[in-house]
Amino acid sequence: MATLAELAALVGGAVLGDGGTAIEGAAGLDGLRPGVITLGATDQAIAAALQGPAAAVIVPERVTELAKPGIRAVNPRLAFAQILTYFAPQVTCVPGVHPTAVIGKNFRDGGCQVGPLVYIGNEVSIGRGTILHPGAVIGDRVTIGANSIIHSNVVIRAECRIGDRVEIHDGTVIGADGFGYVTVEGRHYKVPQLGIVVIEDEVEIGANSAIDRATTHVTLVKRGTKIDNQVMIGHNSSIGEHNMICGQAAMAGSSIVGDRVTLAARAGLTGHQEIGHDSVIAACAKVIGNLPPGSFVSGDPARPHQKTMRIQASLSRLPDLVKEVRELRKLVQELREEQGKRD
């Protein structure tokens, strides 16, 4: 429970109406109930919020009057996220090792929580406040920093390094062998994958994703990058800071991605490519070459987005163009036949 004024101070916003209004939670427009605060980022959303039972509304700074109490915020969506965080259940580390966990030799426990049926190999180091949920598997010589969360059935294979405040969701595999083979006379000879994966601080990785270990050096995910569910990152890749990599995106080995890049759902890189800072790769786009900083591409193969839109607009006209070409062919044939009669 909090007052509207307290929440406004939390998000750096200004109160509209009664700052003493009691707020017991936050909800979206599809889950409104008395006592909650909701998000009105657009005029349409504000109108819907005012008609519902919510106690208060978060609105943009341009809104100066409101029929309900509210908070004016520079970035209403960020304010809503901060308030959701305030009301979210707190995850607290309870240091200790569950009796069903299997612990290898020379475990360096900085004050972590090890849940039921967790496996920890030899020479592992885990920092203070980190939580390992049931069924996690931590390979030999893995290092995990402080205040990280490793969810159930995550596998972190040997020698990989995980930073501070990292969250890895259920079923993800960090450090499986890279897909490396030499093909001779139709047969595939496996190239040993002797490198590691390094995940820097404040990275979040969704469920059932895979980040492969490098052949001889490092597959790297830098600070602050957020990775969605079912994402594949190939061996030897380097992912920059604060990227957004959405569901089912994939990049083949040795991809180099700059900072603040967005890969939308099912976007793909063919590997050995460099993607410049601040680029956006649209959903389902397939990138087959390097991209300079600030690119916005879409399509298969990926092209500048405006060009892709022009191509799509042209495609919608194809049936009429085909009809027109048939009519022109018929007319040309008739003219030829008429000319033949004259000759």
N, C-alpha and C positions, 0 to 999 in steps of 0.2 A: 504494500500500500504506500502511496505517495501523494502529495498534493500536486496540482497542476504547476504551481510556482516552482516546486522542487524539480520537477521534470524539465521545466523551461530552463532552469539554471544548469541542469545536467547537459542539455544540448546546445546551450548558448543562444536560446531563442527568447522571444518576448511573449508575455501573456496577453491573451485577449479575453476579457471577461473576468470571472471570479477565479483568482489564483488559488483560493482555498479549496477548489473542487477536488474531491477525493477520487483518485484513480487507482484501480485495483489490478489493472492489466492492460494489454494492448492486443488489438485484433484487426484483421483485414475487413474489408467491406462485406465479405461473405460470412463473417462470423461475429457480427456485432451483437452486443448485449449491454445491459446497463452497467455502468462503472468502468468501461474501457475507454481508451483513447485510440483513435484510428487515423489513417493517413488520407489526406485530401490533397494530393499533389496536382490535380487538374480540376477545372471548373465542374466537370461531370462527376468526379469523385467527391468533391465538396458537397454538391447537391445531394448525392446519395447518402453521404454521412449525416447531413443535417436532417434527412427524413428518417433515419434509423435511431435506435435507442442509445447510441454511444454517448458517453458523458462529455467527450471533448474531441477536437479534431486538430491535426497538425496541418498547417496550410503554408503556402509560399509567403514571402515577405510582402508581396504586393497586396495581399488581402489585409485590409485595415478594419473591417467590420464583419462580425459573424454572429449568427443567431444562437450559437452555442459557445461555451468557453473553448478556447483553443490556444495553440502555440504557433506563432509566426517564426518560420525558420528559413535561413538562407538556402539550405538544402533539405527539404522536407523528407526525402527518402532516407538520407543519412540520419536525420533526427529520429525517424521511426525505427531504424535499425538500432540506434543507441538505446532507445526506450525498450525495445524488445529484449535487448541484452540485459537491461536493468531488471526486467521481470522474469528472465529465463532462470530455470533451476540452476543453482550453482554446483559445478562439478568440483568436488574436493578430493584431493589425494589423501588416502589413509595409508601411510607407509607400512610396509610389511609384505611378507611373501606367503601366499596361500599354501597350505600343506600339500596340495595335489600338484603344485608346480614342480618342474624338473629343472634343477639349476646346475650348470656346469662348474668347472674349476675356476677359481680366482675371479669370482663375480664381484665387481666393484659397484656397490649399491650406495648411491648418494642420498637415498631417502625416497625411494620410489614405491609404488604399489604394484604388486605382481599378483594377478588374479588367478582363478582356478585353471588348471590344466595348461598353463603357460609353459613353453619350453624355452630355456635360455642356455645357449652353448657356452663354450669356454672363453675366458678372457673378455667377457662382455662388461661394458661400463654404461650405467644408466643414471641420469642426473636426478636431482631433487625435484619432487613434485610430479614426476612423470607417472602415468597410469598405463599399465598393460592389461587390457581386458582379456576375458577367458579365451583360451585357445590360440593366442598369439605365439608365433614361432620366431625366435631371435637367434640368428646363427652365430658361429664363433667370431670373436674379435669385432663384433658390432659395437658402435658407440652411439648412444642416444642422449641428447642434451636434457635440459631442465624443462619442466612444465609442459611436456609433450603428451599427447594422447594417442595410444596405439590400440585400435579397436579390435574386436574379436576376429580371429582367423587371418589376421595380417601376417605375412611372411616377410621378414627382413633377412636376407641371406648374408653369408659370411663377409665380414670386413667393411660392410657399408656404413656410412656415417650419417646420422640424422641430427639436426640442429635443435635449438631451443624453440619451444612453443609451436611445434609441428603437430598437426593432426592428420592421421592416416586412417581412413575408414575401412570398414569390414571387407575382407577378401582380397585386398590389394597385395601385390607381390613386388617387392623392391629387390633388385639385384639378381633376377633370373638370368641365365646365360643369354648373351646377345646372339642374334640370328646370323652366325658367321660360318660360311662354308666355302671351300674351294672345290669347284666342279672339274673333274678330270674324266674324260671319256664317258660322260653320262653319270658318273658316280660322284657323290658329295662327301668331301673330306672335312670333318668338323675342325674349325679353328678354335683352340682353347680360349675361353673368355676369362682373362686373368685380372681384369680391372675391377673397379668398384662403382657404386653409386653414392653421390654426395647430395644430400638434401639440406639446404641452408635453413636459417631461422624463419619462422612464421609462414611456412608453406602448409597448405592444406591439400590433401589428395583424396579424391572421392573413392567410392566403393568399386571393387573389381577392376582396378586399373593395374597397369604393368609398366615398370620402368626397368629396362634391362641394364645389366652391368656392362662396362666398357670392355673392349678387347684387351687393352693393356694399360689404360690410364683411368679416366673418370667420365662417367655420365653425370652431368651436373644440372641440378635445379636450384636456381638462385633465390635469394631472399624474397619473401612476400608473394610468390607465385601461387595461384589457386588453380587446381586441376580437378575437373569434374569426374563423374563416374565413367568407367569403361574407356579410359584413355590409354593409348599405347605410345610409349616413348622408346625409340630404338637406341641401340648401344652407341656410345661415343657422342651422343647429342649433348648440346649445351643450351639450357633454357635460361633466359635472362630474368631480371627482377620484375616483380609485380605484373606478370602475365596472367591472362585469363584463358584457360584452355578448356573448352566446353565438351560435353558428352560425346563420346565415340570419335573424337578427333584422334588423328594418328600421325606420327612422323617416323619416317624410316631413319636408319642409322646415320650418324654424323651430321644431323641437322643442327644448325646454329641459329638460334632465335634471340633477337635483341630484347630490350626492356619494354614493358608496357604494351606488349603485343597481344591481340585477341585472336584466338582461333575459335570460330564458332562451331556449332555441332557438326560432326562428321567431316570437318575440313581435314585435308591430308597434304603432307609434304613427302615428296619422293626420295628425300635423303640427299646428303652432301650439298645442301643449299644454305644460303644465308638470308635471313629475314631481318630487315632493318627495324630499328626502334619505332614504336608507335604505329605499327602497321595493323591492319584489320584484314583477316581472311574470312570471308563470309561462309555461311553454312554450305556444306557439301562441295566447297571449292577444292580443286586439286592443283596444287602449286608445283610446277615443273622447272622452275628457274629461280635465281636469286631475285629478291625484292629490295628496292632502296627504302630508306626510312620514310615513314608516313604513307606507305602504300595502302590502298583499299581495293582489294581484288575479289572477284567472284567468278563462278562458272567452272566448267571442266572442258579444256584446261583453263586455269585461272587467268583472267585478263583484268585490266582496270575496270572497276565496277560500272562506270558510265558506259563503257563500250559494251559490256555484257548486256546492260539494259537496252541499248540500241539494237543489239542482235536479237534479243528476245522480242522486242517490238516488231522487228522485221519478220521474225518467224510467224507471228500471229497473222501476218498478211500473206503468207505463202499460198493458202488455198485460192485466194482471189488472183494472185499472180499466176498460178498454174492455169487457172481458167482463162486468164487473159492471153497467156502464151498459146494455149490451144486454139483460141479464136484467131489469133494472129497467124498461126500455122495454117489454119483452114483458109483464111483470107489469102495468104501467099500462094497456097496451092491453087485456089480458084483463079488468081491472077495469072499464074503460070499456064494453066490450062487455056485460059482465054487468049494469052499471048501465043500459045502454040497453034491455036486455030487460025489466028491472023497470019502466022508465018506460013 
